Amino acid sequence: MKYLDESKQIIAYVGGEKNIISLVHCATRLRFSLKDKSKADKEALSKLPFVLQVVISGGQYQVVIGPAVHDYYMTINELTGIGTKEKVLEKTEGNIGEKILKVISGAFSPLIPLLAGAGMIKALLTVLTEIGALQATDATYAIFSAAGNSVFYFLPIFLGITLAKQFGANAYVGGAIGAALLEPNFTALIGLEDKVNFFGIPLTPVDYAATVFPIFVAMMVYGILEKGLKKIIKQELQLFLVPMLSLMIMVPFSILVFGPFGTVVGDGVSNIVIWLFQFNDTVAGFILGATYPFLTILGLHWGFTPITLQNLSVYGGDVIEGVAVCAVYAEIGIAIGAYLKGKKHSKIKKIAGPSILTGIFAGVTEPILYGIVMNYKRLITVIILSSGIGGAINGTLHVTCDAYVFHNIFSLVMQTYSPYSGFLLGISASLVIGIVLTYFWGITPADKVDFVVVDQEESEVIEKNLKQIDGKVIDIISPFDGEIIPLKEVKDEVFSSGVAGKGVAILPKNDDVYAPCDGKITALFDSKHAVGITTEDGIDILVHVGINTVMLNGDGFECFVQFGDMVKAGQKLIHFERERIGQMGYSLASPILISNADECNEIILNDKKQISKGETVYQVVV
């Protein structure tokens, strides 16, 4: 094999085959997931003559090779077979807190657009009923309510799918385990506690709609169970026997153990909160306010509902919800702070904007918690402080919620809280602290990639206008409509440093990639996210759609050319689902590079801010 010796060196310097969890590659780099990064020798790797750079980013050990990356990948894979191994969540680095956050984030991230969309429906229905345009008894209301409530009611099913993927198990079996907790034959048992048993074992049927704690525990166990079953069951029987046994074991265990355990934990939390209020209102208010967002994340906040209803019936007001309302406004404040911090077209704007509206109008804050708070470490501290301080104020002033309502703009306007001035003081403190801390402190430099502007600053240019000079000039045209971004502003060290090549990046406004020049397809990847073209003059052009989109493994991409094809400038090469890829959290800034820029006399960049498909993006002088 041509790259045998070099590949052996790479394997050795990343800590050996046993230190590698998985390996993938993109257009320029090998992407290793390592068990222990301290075993890798970055300095030795960087000194290898065929290695351009070593980057540690996104939990990956990235070895930048250049155009020959696929050959090195194939050689390493033939030597070790490591490239086909699946990533195992349990083996990744980090402390237990970081691993828990990674699991929660990975479980909810795919659901964020759905949660936000459903939350907006709930907000719209609230507005329509408040202004009298709809009645809660109307069939129209019922149908739209079903659309808005679906994801929240069936959350155990969705989380069964996403969590099973996190733990490397069959996602559809995970979804089926969640569905079993909502299946009518089981839900019909709710309320029959004294008469229900499973093979003689007494059980307490619980309503699991919209709860997440039991399914989280169940999927952790299921991930281990499936791996164990596959080890002891013959491969030819695994197709039906592994799912069958998984369902037969996990569903009863979820009902007998995990569900009741979550209920016991929820009841225990409720009892502790009651005791705290008897001990000291201010301390209780701070602790309840600070912890309420996390109880919401785990679905344990429902444990307060019986106490709230009883307090409303007996006393006419409930101090628990009188404090918990501060958490809602703290979360809205964080979303507002994040929105203000984010720049135009940034990822955070797209998440924070709708989530603010669902929080204000519907009191639904799950999109904020799952989509914003849990993804940025400092915001966990912000939510604790902003919710806790507001809760302490409301606890000290004995604020009560006087009706069972969602905490939204309408319950505020209808003055459902008393004393109302104390309520306003508490939620204002939570809201303002959430905004201010998020904007000025809550976002670390490592987080800023989701907040930065895709600006319209002037591109870095060699000359102000495109011009003709001595030598042959080749026009490289834009492969799509979009906004030009100077390469140094691309949030990827390899591209921004120029190691992978020189040129510009473009934020595309359409979903198709067209050939930037005449030439031959000399690089094409299974992931379909990038294509290389070599002109007759030997210029190597790379069009790379988005950043880190190789991780999608071709999902959302369709290719219309093959390796070795001759193409004409303007010919359609790739179709990609721009909106979907952006929603999944990937930057769409797309570098258009000359890989062998050192062999060119000069590169003259266009100084425009916006460019249309077919316009000259830069000229190459050879």
N, C-alpha and C positions, 0 to 999 in steps of 0.2 A: 504493500500500500504506500502511495506516494507520501502521505503525511504521517506515517507510522511513528517515527522517532519524535516528531514534534508533539503528536497527540499524547504519547506516553509521558512527555515532560509536563504537559498541561495537567494530566491526571495526577501525577505525582505532586505538583505544586498546589493543587486544590485540596490536598490532604489524602489522596488515594481514593480508590474506587469505593471503599467502605464508608467514606465521608460524604459521598454524593447521594442525595435523596432522589433527585431527578435532573434531567437536562433537556432543554429545548434550545432552539436558535431562531434568530430573526435575520434581518438583512445583513447585519454587520457583526453580530456578537453571539457568543455562546453564553447561555443563561443557566448557571448552575444554582440549584437549591441545595445547600450544604447543611449537614447535621451540626457541625461545629466550625464556624468561620475562623476561629483562632488557629485551626490546624492548617489553614491555607496560607501560602507565602505570597502575599501581594507583590512585594518588592522583587522576588525572583521571577514571578510571572511577567511583571512589567518589563524586565530586562531581556526577555526572550525576543529575538529579532523579528519574529513573525507576529508578535502581539503588539497592537497599537496602543492599547490602554486597558486598565482594569478598573471597573466601576462597581462599587457595592451600593445597590439601590433597590428599593422595593422588596427587601428580603432576599434578593438574588445576588449571586456573585457573578458579575458579567465580565467576560473576557472578550475584548473587542479584537476581532481578527481582520475584518474587511471583507472584500468580495469572495474570498475563498472559505468563508465560514461554513458553508454547507459541506465542503469536503472534509474539514476537520470534524464536524459533527458526525458525519457518517463513519469516519475512521474510529472516533472515540466510541461510537455506538457498537461498531463491529468488535472492538476490543473488549468492551465491558457489557454491552446490552443495557447500560444504565439509562439511555435515552427513552426507553419504553416503559420505565418504571413509573408508577403513579406517585404523586405527591401524597405524603401521609401527614395529616394535620398534627397528630400527636408528637411528631418528631421535630417540629419546627422549634426554633430558638425563642427565648423570651421567658419572663417569669409567668407565674400562674395567672396574674391579673391581665397581662398582655394577651395570653392565650384565650382567656375568657372573652375579652373584648373582641378578639379576632373572630371567635366563633359567633358571637352575637352580631357583629357587623356583617360577617359573611352570610348569616342566615337572613338578615333583614334587607341587606342592600338590594337584592334583586326585586324586592317587594315595594321599595320606596315609591316608584312611580304609581303603582297600583294603590298603595295606601293614600298617597296624595290625591289621586284622582277620585277615589271613593270618598275621601274626606271632603272634597269640594262638593260632591253631590249632597252629602249630609248638611254642609253649610248652606247650600242653595235651598234645600228643603226647609231648613230652619227659617231662612229669610222669607220664603214664600208663605209659610204658615203664619209667621208673625204679621205679615202685611195683609193676610186674609185671602191671598190668591189661591191657596189650597187648604183643604181640611185634612186632618190626620185620618179621617174615615174614608177619604176618596180612594177609588181604585188607582187613579193616577199616582197619588202619593204612595200607595202601597208598592206599586211597581218600581218607582224611582227609589223608594226606601230599600227595596230588595237589592237594587244595584249598588247603593251606597253601603249597605250593611254586609254584603256578601263576604268581602275579604276579612272583615273583622269577626264575623260569626264563624267562618270556616278557617280561621287563622291556624288552628292545629294541623290542618291538611297542608296548607302552603308551607308552614314551617317544617312539617315532616319531610317535605321534598327538599327544601334548601338545607336543612340540617343533616339529612342523610348524605347529601353530596359532601358536606363539610367533613363528615366522618368516613367518607369513602365507601358508603354502602349504597344499595339500590334505592334510588330516590323515589321510585313509584311505590315500593313497599313501604317506605317511610311515610308517604302521603296516605297510603291505605291504613296504616296504624292510626294516624291522626283522624281519618274519616270514620274509623270504627268507633271512636269516642263520641261521634255525633250521629251515628246511624240510628234510625227510629226504633229498632228493636231494643237497643240499649237505653236510649233516652226515655222509653216508655217505663223503664224500671225506676226512674227518679221519683222519689216520694214513697217508695215501697221498701224502705230500708229494713224493716223488721222481718220481711218475707223473702229477702233476696240472699242467695248464697251461690257460691261457685264450688261445685263438688264438696258441699258441706262447709266451705269457708265463708263466713259472713262477709258481706261487702256493702259499702255505702255508695250507691250510684250518685254521681255529682254531674252538674251541668258544666261541660268543658268548653262551651262556645266562648270564643274570644280569649281563652286562657292560654298561656304559653309555658308556664313552669313545668307541668307534667310532660309535655312533648319534648322539651329540652332534655330532661332527664332520660326519658324513654329512648331518644335517638342516640344519646351517648352509649347506653347499654346495647341498643340494637347494632350500632357500628361494631362493637366487640363481638356480639353474638353471631352476626353474619360471617365475619372472618373465621370464627371458630367452627361454624357449620361447614364452611367450604373446605376446611382442613380434614374433616372426618367423613364427609359425604363424597362418594365417587362423582367425578366430573359429569358423567353421562346422566346422573340423577339430579344434579344441582338445579337445572332449569326450573323444575316445579317444586322440588323438595325443600330447597333453601327458603324460597318465599313462603311456602306453606307452613313450615315449622316456625319461621320468623313471626308470622301473623298469629299462629296458635300460642306462641310463648309470650310475645310482646303485648298483645292486646289484653289478655288477663292480668299480666303484671302491671300494665299501665293503670288498669281499673282498680286492682287490689292494693297496689303499693304506691306508684308514683303520684296518681291523682290524689288519694287521701293524704299522702305526705305533704303535697302542696297545700291542701286544705288546712291541715294541722299547722303548717308553717304560717299560713295567712291568719288563722285564728290566733296563733301565738303572738304574731306581730300586733294584732288588734288589741289583745290583752295588755301587752307592754305599753302601747300608746295610751290606753285608758289609765294605767297605773301612773304613767308619766304626768298626765294632766292632773291627777290627784296629788302628785308630788310637787310640781312647779309648772305653772302655765307657760312661762317664758322658755324654760328648758324644753318642755314638751313641744311647744310650737316650733322651736328651732330644729329639733331632731326629726319631728314628723315632716316639716317642710323640706328639710335636706334629704330625707330618705324617700319621700313620696315618688319622685320621678323614677327611682330604681325599682320601687314596688310596682309601679305602672309597667315598666319594661318586662318584669317577670309575671305580670298578671296577678300579683298578690294583693293589689289595692282593693280587689273585689271583696276581700275579707272584711272591709269596713262597712260594706253596704247594709248588713243586718243591723249593725250598731247605729248607723246613720238613720235608718228608717225608724228604729225604736226611739232614738232621741227626738226625732221630729214629732213622733206621736205623743211622747210623754212630756217633753219640754218645749216643743214648738220650734226648736232650733238645734243645730248640730255643730259642736265646736270642731270636730275632726274635719269636716268639709270646709268649715270657716278658715282653717289653716291650709288645707290642701289646695285651695283656690290659688294660693300664692305660687305654688309650683307651676300651675298652668301659665300664669303671667310671666314667671321667670323663663319658662321655655319659649314663650312668644318673644320675650326680650332678647334671648340668645339668637333666635332666628332673625330678628330685626338687625341686631348687631352684625351677624354674619352677612346678611344681605347688604348692609351699608359698607362692610369691609370688602366684599367682593366687587370686582370690576365688571364692566360690560362683557357679556358673552362668557363669563367664567362659570365653571361647574356649579359653584355654590349659589349663584343667582338663580339658577334653574331649580334648585332644590328648596332654597329658603323662601322664595317668593310665594309659591302656592301654599307652603306649609304655614306661613304667617296667616294667610286668609282662612285656612281650615281651623287654625287655633283660635282666631278672633271670632269667627262667625259660628263655628260648630263646637268649639271647645275640644276638638280632636287634635292631640299633640303628638301622637305616635310618629308621624313623619319627621317631626323635629327631633324627637328622642333618637329614633333609629337612623335617620338620615344625616343628622348634624352632630348632636351631642356625643353619640357613641363613636364617632369617627375621628374626633380630635381630642387628644388626651386632656389638654388644659380645660376644655369646656366641661369636663366632669367636675373639676374644682369650682368652675363658675356656677354650674347648676346647684351645687351644694350650698355655696355662699348666698346666691341670690334667692333661692327657695327658702333656705334656712333663716335668713335675716327677715324676710317678709313674714315667714311663719312665726318667728319670735314676736314680731310686732302684733300680729293678729292674736297670737296666744295670750300675750300680756293684756291686750285690750278686750279679751273675751269675745272676739268676733265669732258669730254663728251664721251658718247658712240656714235659712228659714224655709226652704222648699227643696225637694229632690230634683235638681236641675243640672244641666251641663254648664260648666263654668265658661260662659262666653259673653259676647257683647250684650246679648239680650237679657241675661240674668243680671248683668251690671245695670243696664238701663232701668229694668223693672225693680231695682233696689231689693233684691232677694236676700240681702245680708244686713246684719245689724250688730253693733252700731255701724251705720253706713260710713261715717267719717273714718272710723278705725279701719274698716275694710278697704277704703280708698287709699289710706296711708300705707297699709301693708302691701297691697298689689302694686302700688306705684313704686315702692322701694324695690320689690322683686323685679319689676319691669325695667326700671332704670339701671339697677345694678347689673342685670343680665345684659343690657345693651352696652353699657360702658366697659365692663370687664371683657366682654367678647371682642369688642372693637379694638381696645387698646392693649389687651394682654392675652386674650384667649387663643390667639392663632400663632403658632410657632413658625419659625422659618421653614421647617420641614413641611408644614401644612399649606404654605402659601401657593403651592402649585394649583390648588383648587380655587384660589381666590384672585389670582393675578389677572390683569387685563390682557386680552389679546389686542394690544394697542394698535392704533393707527399712526404711530410715530413714523417718521421718515425712515425708509430702509437704508441700511448702510450701502453706500454707492462708491464706486471708483470714480465715476464722473457724473455730473448732474443729469445729463441727457445721454440717451443711447447714441452712439456715434460710430462711424466707420474709421478704422485705422489701418495701418499697414499689416498685411497678413490676411489669411482667409478668415472671414467672420461667419459664424454659424449661429443662427437664431434658435434659441430654445424657447418654445412657446408654453404658455400656462396650460396645464392639463385640466383645469377646471376654473370656474368663476370663484372669486374669493378675495380675501384680505391678506396682503403681503405682510409677513412678520420677519424682521431681521433674524438671521439664524442664531445670533448670540442670545436672543430672548427665548428660544425654544427651551422648555423645561426638561431637558435631557442633556446630561453632561457630554455625552459622546457627540451628539449633533451640534450643540451650541459651541463646543470647543473647536469644531472643524476637523476633528479626527476622521470622521466618516466621509468627509468631502466638503466642498465649498458650494455656496448657492444661497437660497432663501427657503423659507417655509411659507405655505399658504394655508389659511383657514378656509376650507372649501364651503361653498354655498349651494352646491349641487352634489348629486350622489354618483356621478360617473367620472372615471379617470380616462383621459384621452392622451394619446401619444404626444410627447413634447417635441418630437423630432422624427425624422426618418431613421431607420436603423434596424438592427436585429435584436430580438429578445435573447439576452444572454444571462439573465437571472430571473428566476420565477420560483416562488415559494409555495409549499403546500398550504400555508396559511393565507395565501392570496392577498396579503396586505401590502406587498411591495413588488415592484418589477424593475428590472434593469435593462437598459437599451444601449447598445454600442453603435455609434454612427460609423459611416464608411471612413471617416477620418480618425477613428480610434478613440473618440470621446465616450466615456462611460457615464451614462446618466442613470441616476436612481430616483424613482418616485416612491416615497414611503408614506402610506396613508396612515396618519395618526402616530401617536407615541405609545409604544408597548402593546400595540394591537396584535402582535404575533401571539399574545396569550389567548386570543379568541379562537385560535386554531381554525380559522377560516369561517367561523360563524359570523354571518352578516356580510360576507364577501362572495362575489361571483366573478370568475375570470373568463375572458373571451379570446385569449391568445394562448399559445403553447410555446414552450422553450424552443428556440431556433427559428421561430416565425419572423419573416420580414414584415415590418409595419411602416405605415406612412404617418407623417405628422397629422394629428387630429383624429386618428383612428381610435375607436373605443377599445379600451384595454380591460378595465375592471369596473364593476358596479359594487357599491358598498352602501349599507344602510346607515347613513350618516346620523340620523336622529337617534336610532337605537344604540349605536356605538357610543354616542355622547352620553346617553342616559345610563349606560353601564359604567360610566366614570372615566372613560378614556379621552385624553386630549386628542382633538382632531387636527391640531397643527401638523401639517404634512410637509416634510422637507423635500425639496426638489434639488438634488445634489449632483455635482460632478465628482465622481469617485476618484478620478485620476487628475485632479486639478493641477498637480505639480507638473504635468506634461503639457499644460496649456500655457500660451504666452500671457493671456490676460482674460479676465472675466469681468464683463461690464454689466452691473446690475441695474434693473429698472428702478427709478425712484418714486414710482406711483404707490399710493396706499391701497387702492383697489385695482383688481385686474380681472379681465374677462377671459374666458377660454379662447385660446388661439392668439391672444396678444403675446408679444415678446416679453418674457419675464427676465431674461438676461441673454447677453451675447457672449460667445466664446471665440477667442481669437487663437488660431493655431498656426 
